[in-house]
Structure formats: structure tokens, C-alpha cells
Amino acid sequence: MKTVLFDCDGLMFDTERISIAHWKEEAEKNGIVLPEDFFIHTTGVRDDEADAYMRSVKGFYRILDRLKKERFDLSFWRSFGTDGLNKKGLQELIEWMDAHHMPRAVCSSSDYDYVKGLVDMASFDMHIDVYVTGDMVKHAKPDPEVFLKAAEKLGFEPEECLVLEDSKAGIIAAKRAGMHSCWIKDMIEADEEMKEALEYRGESLLDVIPLLETGE
């Protein structure tokens, strides 16, 4: 494994937990019952598929547009302060990769301005070599395009890449790309399809360091 492809929300930054708690609260306030698998269907997948699913939930269309706008409002996320959203082990992993001269990319279904905005909130330079975001691809996860495009830009073969993900769509996309994958649990539980697709798992980004050391 010669390079690492990072997901963004829920993997590098604690945005998924905060958003999910807010969406659950708003749904309850409006008398909307969310299915148990609501966030599995809406985390890390393409916007049109997520929208179609969310609008199929009775009454959710009434609050969807407002919640989506709030979800990607960088001024809200900046209120958490410098490093306030960093997931456990993020800085340690980046520093280890710097010391070992390992290139990296961020591969997200979200748009570039939002992703870059989150990265820039950290107090340390993450030295991201490549960004591939939702506005740069035709097909979002679980399609492998976002990962394959990042590998091409970095100059590596798929089998040389380690994908770090917290979503089912991302793990499946990594498998379809022919890449190694490590699932860092955030807000969803792994179902059987996801368990079959993932290769490694960790409790935090700190667990990725020994994985990379072993793979050197």
C-alpha cells in the first residue's frame, strides 16, 4: 500500500455524528418517523439517490431542503473552532504519512469547496496531493470512479491504494475499484454486504498506522 485515499465526512471530520443527531431531532420535532436504515441509505451516496430515498420517507420532504442547506454551511462548521471537528488519530496519521513521504488524496461525494473548507479548518497542513469530489465525477459512490480517478492523478495502480471509509457506499466502491479498504466505524453498523466487501477495520484513524507499517 503506497498511498491512502481518505473519505471526508465521518472519517476525517466528525460531521456525520453532528448532522445525524440534528436530523433526528428535526424529524422528531416535525412528527416524522425515520426508518432504522435511513442513514445507511443516505450516507456517502450520490445526491440524487439519497434525495430520492429521503423524499420517499413520509413527510421528510417538508424539511429536506432546509436541512441540506444547513448540512453544507461552512459557517456552521467553523463554529466548532480550529481542530474541533478532527476525528481521533487524524493528525497522528497525517504526521506518520508525512514522515514516510506517503502521498494522499481526499475522495468525497461532497463538493470541492465544502471539503477544502473542512480541511482548512485544521491547525496543521494535511498536504493533500489530490482532491476528487462529487462535482468532479459523473458517478458517485458506490461507483468506483472517485477512487479510480484519484489513483490515476496520484500515479498509482488500484492495488497500491488503501481507501479509508466510514460508509457502506464507500467500502463497496473501494472493492469495485480493486483497492484495499479499511472501515473506521462512525455512525452506521456494517451489514452483511458491507462485511463481505471490506478488508480491514479499525476503531479510529490511529489503527491505520500499524496497518500501513505492516504493509510497507
C-alpha positions as CSV (number, residue, x, y, z in Angstrom):
1,M,0.0,0.0,0.0
2,K,1.7,3.1,-1.3
3,T,-1.0,5.8,-1.0
4,V,-4.1,6.5,1.1
5,L,-7.4,7.7,-0.2
6,F,-9.4,9.4,2.5
7,D,-13.1,9.9,2.7
8,C,-14.1,13.2,4.3
9,D,-17.3,13.4,6.3
10,G,-17.4,11.0,9.3
11,L,-13.9,9.7,8.5
12,M,-11.6,12.8,8.8
13,F,-14.1,15.0,10.5
14,D,-16.9,14.5,13.0
15,T,-19.6,16.0,10.8
16,E,-21.8,12.9,10.3
17,R,-22.5,12.4,14.0
18,I,-23.4,16.0,14.5
19,S,-25.6,16.1,11.3
20,I,-27.3,12.8,12.1
21,A,-28.2,14.0,15.7
22,H,-29.6,17.2,14.2
23,W,-31.6,15.5,11.5
24,K,-33.1,13.0,14.0
25,E,-34.1,15.9,16.3
26,E,-35.7,17.9,13.5
27,A,-37.6,14.8,12.2
28,E,-38.9,14.2,15.7
29,K,-40.0,17.8,16.1
30,N,-41.9,17.5,12.8
31,G,-43.6,14.2,13.7
32,I,-41.6,12.3,11.0
33,V,-40.6,8.7,11.7
34,L,-37.2,7.8,10.1
35,P,-36.6,4.2,9.1
36,E,-33.9,2.3,11.0
37,D,-31.8,2.1,7.9
38,F,-32.3,5.8,6.9
39,F,-28.7,6.8,7.3
40,I,-27.2,3.7,5.7
41,H,-29.2,4.7,2.5
42,T,-28.1,8.4,2.7
43,T,-24.5,8.4,4.0
44,G,-21.8,8.7,1.4
45,V,-24.0,8.1,-1.7
46,R,-24.8,10.3,-4.7
47,D,-27.1,13.2,-4.1
48,D,-29.9,12.1,-6.5
49,E,-30.1,8.6,-5.0
50,A,-30.1,10.0,-1.4
51,D,-32.7,12.6,-2.3
52,A,-35.0,10.0,-3.9
53,Y,-34.8,7.9,-0.8
54,M,-35.2,10.8,1.7
55,R,-38.2,12.1,-0.3
56,S,-39.8,8.6,-0.1
57,V,-40.0,8.9,3.7
58,K,-43.4,10.2,4.6
59,G,-43.3,14.0,5.4
60,F,-39.5,14.3,5.2
61,Y,-39.7,16.4,2.0
62,R,-41.0,19.3,4.1
63,I,-37.7,19.8,5.9
64,L,-35.2,18.2,3.5
65,D,-34.2,21.3,1.6
66,R,-33.6,23.3,4.8
67,L,-31.6,20.5,6.3
68,K,-29.4,20.0,3.2
69,K,-28.6,23.7,3.2
70,E,-27.6,23.7,6.8
71,R,-25.6,20.5,6.3
72,F,-23.1,22.1,3.9
73,D,-23.0,25.5,5.6
74,L,-19.3,26.1,6.3
75,S,-20.1,29.0,8.7
76,F,-21.9,26.4,10.9
77,W,-18.9,24.0,10.9
78,R,-16.4,26.8,11.6
79,S,-18.3,27.5,14.8
80,F,-16.7,24.3,16.2
81,G,-13.3,26.0,16.1
82,T,-9.9,25.0,14.9
83,D,-9.4,21.2,15.1
84,G,-12.9,21.0,16.7
85,L,-14.1,18.5,14.1
86,N,-11.0,16.4,13.7
87,K,-11.6,12.7,14.2
88,K,-9.4,10.8,16.6
89,G,-6.0,10.0,15.1
90,L,-6.2,12.3,12.1
91,Q,-3.2,14.4,12.9
92,E,-1.1,11.5,14.1
93,L,-1.9,9.6,10.8
94,I,-1.1,12.6,8.7
95,E,2.2,13.2,10.5
96,W,3.2,9.5,10.2
97,M,2.4,9.7,6.4
98,D,4.5,12.9,6.1
99,A,7.4,11.2,7.9
100,H,7.2,8.3,5.4
101,H,6.6,10.5,2.4
102,M,3.3,8.8,1.6
103,P,1.1,10.7,-0.8
104,R,-2.7,11.1,-0.2
105,A,-6.0,12.1,-1.7
106,V,-9.4,13.1,-0.4
107,C,-12.2,11.4,-2.2
108,S,-15.7,12.7,-1.2
109,S,-19.2,12.7,-2.6
110,S,-19.4,16.3,-1.4
111,D,-18.4,19.3,-3.5
112,Y,-14.8,20.6,-3.5
113,D,-15.4,24.0,-1.8
114,Y,-17.1,22.3,1.2
115,V,-14.4,19.6,1.5
116,K,-11.5,22.0,1.1
117,G,-13.2,24.3,3.7
118,L,-13.2,21.5,6.3
119,V,-9.6,20.6,5.6
120,D,-8.5,24.2,6.0
121,M,-10.1,24.3,9.5
122,A,-7.3,22.1,10.9
123,S,-4.4,23.8,12.6
124,F,-1.9,21.6,10.7
125,D,-1.2,21.3,7.0
126,M,-2.5,18.0,5.7
127,H,-0.5,18.2,2.5
128,I,-3.4,16.8,0.4
129,D,-1.9,15.9,-3.0
130,V,-5.2,15.4,-4.8
131,Y,-8.9,16.2,-4.3
132,V,-11.6,14.3,-6.2
133,T,-15.0,15.4,-5.1
134,G,-18.6,15.0,-6.1
135,D,-18.6,17.9,-8.5
136,M,-15.6,16.4,-10.4
137,V,-17.1,13.0,-11.3
138,K,-20.1,11.7,-13.2
139,H,-20.8,8.8,-10.9
140,A,-20.7,8.9,-7.1
141,K,-20.0,6.0,-4.6
142,P,-20.7,3.1,-4.7
143,D,-19.4,3.6,-8.2
144,P,-15.6,3.4,-8.0
145,E,-15.0,6.4,-10.3
146,V,-14.0,8.8,-7.5
147,F,-11.3,6.4,-6.2
148,L,-10.0,5.4,-9.7
149,K,-9.7,9.0,-10.7
150,A,-7.7,9.8,-7.6
151,A,-5.3,6.8,-8.2
152,E,-4.8,7.9,-11.7
153,K,-4.0,11.5,-10.6
154,L,-1.6,10.2,-8.0
155,G,0.1,7.8,-10.4
156,F,-0.7,4.5,-8.6
157,E,-2.3,1.3,-9.5
158,P,-5.6,0.4,-7.7
159,E,-3.9,-2.4,-5.8
160,E,-1.4,0.1,-4.3
161,C,-4.2,2.2,-2.8
162,L,-5.7,2.0,0.7
163,V,-9.2,3.5,1.0
164,L,-10.3,4.8,4.4
165,E,-14.1,4.9,4.7
166,D,-16.9,5.0,7.2
167,S,-19.8,4.4,4.8
168,K,-21.1,1.3,3.1
169,A,-21.2,3.0,-0.3
170,G,-17.5,3.9,0.1
171,I,-16.4,0.4,1.1
172,I,-18.3,-1.1,-1.8
173,A,-16.8,1.5,-4.2
174,A,-13.3,0.6,-2.9
175,K,-13.9,-3.1,-3.6
176,R,-15.2,-2.4,-7.1
177,A,-12.1,-0.3,-7.7
178,G,-9.8,-3.2,-6.8
179,M,-8.3,-1.4,-3.8
180,H,-7.6,-2.2,-0.2
181,S,-10.1,-0.8,2.2
182,C,-10.3,-0.1,5.9
183,W,-13.5,0.7,7.6
184,I,-13.4,3.1,10.5
185,K,-16.7,2.9,12.3
186,D,-18.6,6.1,12.8
187,M,-22.4,6.2,12.7
188,I,-23.5,3.1,11.0
189,E,-23.2,-0.7,11.6
190,A,-21.8,-2.9,9.0
191,D,-24.4,-5.1,7.3
192,E,-23.5,-8.5,5.6
193,E,-22.9,-6.9,2.2
194,M,-20.5,-4.4,3.7
195,K,-18.7,-7.0,5.8
196,E,-18.1,-9.1,2.7
197,A,-16.7,-6.0,0.9
198,L,-14.3,-4.6,3.5
199,E,-10.8,-5.9,4.1
200,Y,-9.7,-4.2,7.3
201,R,-11.4,-2.4,10.1
202,G,-10.3,0.0,12.9
203,E,-11.7,1.8,15.9
204,S,-10.0,5.1,14.9
205,L,-7.5,6.5,12.4
206,L,-4.8,5.6,14.9
207,D,-5.4,2.0,13.9
208,V,-4.4,2.8,10.3
209,I,-0.8,3.5,11.3
210,P,0.2,-0.1,12.2
211,L,-1.7,-1.3,9.1
212,L,0.5,0.9,6.9
213,E,3.6,-0.1,8.8
214,T,2.8,-3.8,8.2
215,G,2.2,-3.1,4.5
216,E,5.5,-1.3,3.9
